[in-house]
Amino acid sequence: MSDAEMLADLAASLPDARYWHSLPDGRIQCDLCPRECKLNDGQRGLCFVRARDGHRMVRSEEHTSEL
């Protein structure tokens, strides 16, 4: 199973993340930290806590840094 497939399975069960916005080029940008990761579908941020799933940003329930 590829990383993108595993991420899709995982992301389907994850809650939406906050602090992000859509960009004109179709990517979404994470606004949680100064890195401002710009993600295409299936990509994870540099922190590996947040990922893009379709038209939304998701976070892992294992990580509580956003709470």
WOHUJO-V313921 format. One record per pair of residues at least 6 apart in sequence whose ideal C-beta (glycine too) atoms are under 8 Angstrom apart, sorted by the first residue. I is the first residue (numbers start at 1). GAP is how many residues later the second one is. D is the distance in whole Angstrom. If there is no record, write none. Layout:
BEGIN
I & GAP & D
I & GAP & D
END
This chain:
BEGIN
3 & 39 & 8
4 & 38 & 4
7 & 35 & 6
7 & 37 & 7
7 & 44 & 6
7 & 46 & 7
8 & 34 & 7
8 & 45 & 7
10 & 50 & 8
11 & 40 & 6
11 & 42 & 4
11 & 47 & 5
12 & 41 & 7
14 & 39 & 7
14 & 44 & 4
14 & 45 & 6
14 & 46 & 7
14 & 47 & 7
15 & 43 & 7
15 & 44 & 7
15 & 46 & 7
16 & 40 & 5
16 & 41 & 7
16 & 42 & 6
17 & 13 & 8
17 & 15 & 8
17 & 33 & 5
17 & 39 & 8
17 & 40 & 4
17 & 41 & 6
17 & 42 & 4
17 & 49 & 7
18 & 48 & 7
19 & 11 & 7
19 & 12 & 4
19 & 13 & 5
19 & 47 & 8
20 & 8 & 5
20 & 9 & 6
20 & 10 & 5
20 & 11 & 6
20 & 12 & 8
20 & 30 & 8
20 & 37 & 4
21 & 7 & 7
21 & 8 & 6
21 & 10 & 7
22 & 6 & 5
22 & 7 & 8
22 & 33 & 8
23 & 6 & 6
23 & 15 & 6
26 & 14 & 8
27 & 11 & 5
27 & 12 & 6
27 & 13 & 6
28 & 10 & 7
28 & 11 & 6
28 & 24 & 6
28 & 27 & 8
28 & 28 & 8
28 & 29 & 6
29 & 7 & 6
29 & 8 & 7
29 & 9 & 5
29 & 10 & 8
30 & 6 & 7
30 & 7 & 5
30 & 8 & 8
30 & 9 & 7
30 & 15 & 5
30 & 20 & 6
30 & 27 & 6
32 & 18 & 7
32 & 34 & 7
33 & 14 & 7
35 & 10 & 7
35 & 11 & 5
35 & 12 & 8
37 & 8 & 4
37 & 9 & 6
37 & 10 & 8
37 & 13 & 7
39 & 6 & 7
39 & 12 & 7
39 & 13 & 4
39 & 18 & 8
40 & 12 & 7
41 & 11 & 6
41 & 12 & 7
41 & 13 & 6
42 & 9 & 8
42 & 10 & 7
42 & 11 & 8
43 & 8 & 7
43 & 9 & 6
44 & 6 & 7
44 & 7 & 4
44 & 8 & 8
45 & 6 & 7
49 & 10 & 6
49 & 11 & 6
49 & 14 & 5
49 & 16 & 6
49 & 17 & 8
50 & 7 & 6
50 & 8 & 7
50 & 9 & 5
51 & 6 & 7
51 & 7 & 6
51 & 8 & 8
52 & 6 & 8
59 & 7 & 6
END
